[in-house]
Amino acid sequence: MRVRDAYEQDAEEACAVIRRSIIELCILDHQCDPGTLAGWLANKTPANVRQWIRTHHVLVADDEGGILGVAAMSASGHILLNYVSPDARFRGVSKALIRGIEARAAGLGLSCLALESTSTATGFYRAAGYAPSGAPVRRPGANLTHPMQKRLPDQ
């Protein structure tokens, strides 16, 4: 497995990984509620993923079989997503992606990363050194999110 910058031609496959991850792995968050799921998936389109690749720092983990996971960060250090294919769960994909995002942030001179975690992923982020940074927030028509942050080591 390798972590690399995403290319626009990755958008379709990356989008499929994101959508499958949400549908299959985030059941704790969407509870199989059609409205919640529809709201969460609404902007997860190949066109939007292509736009994110152009405007944000988007990384993919891949191997010879294709894309295993996708992570994105804004230029200001806000982690926008980190999803793994259900077929690659528990293989270190999310850890590799978060390390890649943290390295990118450090390279940009950022001192802190922030994110809104799903309930499904809060344990993962805590284990990676992220701490709660506010009360959980329910997004309209979506799931409960947990604000978290991590200070990066000084360069």
C-alpha positions as CSV (number, residue, x, y, z in Angstrom):
1,M,0.0,0.0,0.0
2,R,1.2,3.5,-0.7
3,V,-0.3,6.9,0.1
4,R,-0.1,9.5,-2.7
5,D,-1.7,12.7,-3.9
6,A,-5.1,12.1,-5.6
7,Y,-5.4,12.9,-9.3
8,E,-8.6,14.1,-11.0
9,Q,-8.8,10.7,-12.7
10,D,-9.2,9.1,-9.3
11,A,-12.4,10.9,-8.6
12,E,-14.9,8.1,-9.6
13,E,-13.1,5.4,-7.7
14,A,-12.4,7.6,-4.7
15,C,-16.1,8.7,-4.6
16,A,-17.2,5.0,-4.7
17,V,-14.9,4.3,-1.7
18,I,-16.2,7.2,0.3
19,R,-19.8,6.3,-0.4
20,R,-19.3,2.6,0.5
21,S,-17.5,3.5,3.7
22,I,-20.3,5.8,4.8
23,I,-23.0,3.2,3.9
24,E,-21.3,0.1,5.2
25,L,-19.0,1.2,8.0
26,C,-20.8,4.2,9.6
27,I,-24.1,2.5,10.6
28,L,-23.6,3.8,14.1
29,D,-23.9,7.3,12.8
30,H,-26.6,7.0,10.1
31,Q,-28.6,4.2,11.8
32,C,-29.8,3.1,8.3
33,D,-32.1,6.1,8.3
34,P,-32.7,6.9,4.7
35,G,-33.0,10.7,5.3
36,T,-29.7,10.9,7.2
37,L,-27.9,8.7,4.7
38,A,-29.3,10.8,1.7
39,G,-28.1,14.0,3.4
40,W,-24.7,12.6,4.1
41,L,-24.2,11.2,0.6
42,A,-25.7,14.2,-1.3
43,N,-22.4,15.9,-2.0
44,K,-20.4,12.7,-2.4
45,T,-20.4,12.8,-6.2
46,P,-17.5,12.2,-8.6
47,A,-17.8,15.9,-9.7
48,N,-17.5,17.1,-6.2
49,V,-14.6,14.7,-5.4
50,R,-12.9,16.0,-8.6
51,Q,-13.4,19.6,-7.3
52,W,-12.0,18.7,-3.9
53,I,-8.9,17.2,-5.6
54,R,-8.4,20.5,-7.4
55,T,-8.9,22.8,-4.3
56,H,-7.8,20.8,-1.2
57,H,-5.0,18.4,-0.2
58,V,-6.5,15.0,-1.1
59,L,-4.6,11.8,-0.5
60,V,-5.5,8.3,-1.5
61,A,-4.1,5.0,-0.3
62,D,-3.8,2.5,-3.1
63,D,-2.4,-0.8,-4.1
64,E,-2.4,-2.8,-7.3
65,G,-6.1,-3.5,-6.7
66,G,-7.2,0.1,-6.6
67,I,-8.0,2.8,-4.1
68,L,-8.3,1.6,-0.5
69,G,-9.0,4.9,1.2
70,V,-9.3,8.7,0.8
71,A,-8.5,11.6,3.1
72,A,-8.7,15.4,2.5
73,M,-7.5,18.5,4.3
74,S,-8.1,22.2,3.7
75,A,-5.2,24.5,3.4
76,S,-5.9,25.8,6.9
77,G,-5.6,22.4,8.5
78,H,-9.2,21.2,8.7
79,I,-9.4,17.5,8.0
80,L,-12.5,17.2,5.7
81,L,-12.7,13.4,5.3
82,N,-10.9,10.2,6.0
83,Y,-12.7,7.1,4.6
84,V,-11.6,3.6,4.0
85,S,-13.0,0.9,1.7
86,P,-14.9,-1.7,3.7
87,D,-12.7,-4.3,1.9
88,A,-9.6,-2.7,3.4
89,R,-10.8,-2.1,7.0
90,F,-8.3,-2.9,9.8
91,R,-5.4,-3.0,7.4
92,G,-3.8,0.3,8.5
93,V,-5.2,2.4,5.7
94,S,-6.8,5.1,7.8
95,K,-3.6,5.3,10.0
96,A,-1.5,5.7,6.8
97,L,-3.8,8.4,5.5
98,I,-3.9,10.4,8.7
99,R,-0.1,10.2,8.9
100,G,0.1,11.5,5.4
101,I,-2.3,14.4,6.2
102,E,-0.3,15.2,9.3
103,A,3.0,15.2,7.3
104,R,1.4,17.4,4.7
105,A,0.2,19.8,7.4
106,A,3.6,19.9,9.0
107,G,5.1,20.6,5.6
108,L,2.8,23.6,5.2
109,G,3.9,24.9,8.6
110,L,0.6,24.2,10.3
111,S,0.7,23.7,14.0
112,C,-2.7,22.2,14.6
113,L,-5.3,20.0,12.8
114,A,-9.0,20.1,13.4
115,L,-11.8,17.8,12.3
116,E,-15.4,16.8,13.0
117,S,-15.4,13.0,13.7
118,T,-18.2,10.6,13.2
119,S,-19.2,8.6,16.3
120,T,-17.8,5.6,14.4
121,A,-14.3,7.2,14.2
122,T,-13.8,9.0,17.5
123,G,-11.9,6.0,19.0
124,F,-9.6,6.0,16.0
125,Y,-8.9,9.7,16.3
126,R,-8.3,9.5,20.0
127,A,-5.8,6.7,19.5
128,A,-4.1,8.9,16.9
129,G,-3.7,11.7,19.4
130,Y,-6.7,13.9,18.7
131,A,-8.7,15.3,21.6
132,P,-12.2,16.6,21.9
133,S,-12.4,20.4,21.2
134,G,-16.0,21.1,21.8
135,A,-19.4,19.6,22.4
136,P,-20.9,17.2,19.8
137,V,-22.9,19.0,17.1
138,R,-25.8,17.6,15.1
139,R,-25.7,18.8,11.5
140,P,-29.1,19.5,9.9
141,G,-30.3,16.4,8.2
142,A,-27.1,14.6,9.0
143,N,-25.3,12.8,11.7
144,L,-23.8,13.8,15.1
145,T,-20.2,15.1,14.7
146,H,-17.5,15.4,17.4
147,P,-15.1,18.3,17.1
148,M,-11.5,17.2,17.7
149,Q,-8.0,18.7,17.2
150,K,-4.4,17.8,17.5
151,R,-1.3,19.9,18.0
152,L,1.4,18.9,15.7
153,P,5.0,18.6,17.0
154,D,7.2,21.7,16.5
155,Q,9.3,21.4,13.4
